[in-house]
C-alpha cells in the first residue's frame, strides 16, 4: 500500500536527501516557492517551502530511509509507524504550483497580525482543530506557531489564512 510520509533531513541538505531517496527507488516531493528579489538578493530564487523536511512515497518498508544519506529521521506516529501524510495535502500543495514553484499569498497588513504569545486555532490543513501559540512571522510572510505535537513543542509554519485568533478570523 503506497502512502506518503515525512522525513527530517539534515540542515540545508534537502536536495541531497531527495536525490538519495530517489536512488533508493522511492518517489519524493520537495515543495519550493519563489523568493522575490530584495536589497540583499538581487535576483529571484527558489527556496524550500518546508526546510529540513521531505515528503517520501513508500510502499510498506521504510526503515531503510534511516540509513539514507541526508535523512536524519522519519517523523513517527503514535503506533511505532511513520505518521502518514494525506495524499489530499500533497495534492493541495501541487495544485498551488506554477512552473514548479508554489505561489505564496500576497503580503498582508501587519496590523492584522496577533501579538506574540496569543493563542491561535488552525482552521485548515492537516493540523485543523489544533491550538498553538503565535510566535511571529518569517521574512517570507509565513506565520510561526508553537504546537504541542509529536511528543514536544514544535515551531510550525502556517499561512495566516489557516489561523484564527481567539474567536476572530485573522484575515
Helices and strands as residue ranges (DSSP letters): E 3-9, H 14-23, E 27-29, E 32-35, E 45-48, E 53-58, G 63-67, E 71-74, E 84-85, H 87-95, E 97-98, E 101-102, G 110-112, E 119-122, E 131-137, E 143-149, E 152-158, G 160-162, E 163-165, E 168-169
